[in-house]
Amino acid sequence: MNLRNTLLLDAGSAALFVVLCLGMTARFAGITGLPETVVAIAGWICVPSALLFLWQALAPSRPLLAMVVAGNSAWVLASVAIWLAYFGQITPLGHTFVIGQALAVAFFTLMEWRGLKSLRSAAAAV
């Protein structure tokens, strides 16, 4: 999978989070067992993130791609922290969702980091 496709998938998943977390906050919180505030904050974080991922898919730049990698890394760490903090109240579906999306974002992060390295290599060769 190339950098462009990874960023497009990342943008799509972030847009899905916006819909789930902002469009259905109470319902999604109830299904997962997460507090509504946590769900809403996740949705709001994904609004600019989705736009940044899409922009980088179309016209990648090393500084912004580095920001994508750092932000996604922070998202994965925050997901684990939230999972641990609310472990007892999260539903079985919530556990699956929190861990599943953290693993997906970790995969995106790895692929985007590889893309960042290739952009650096290409720039160094010029």
Summary of the structure (lengths in Angstrom):
residues: 126
radius of gyration: 15.5
end to end distance: 24.4
largest distance: 53.7
contacts: 384
relative contact order: 0.16
helix: 87%
strand: 0%
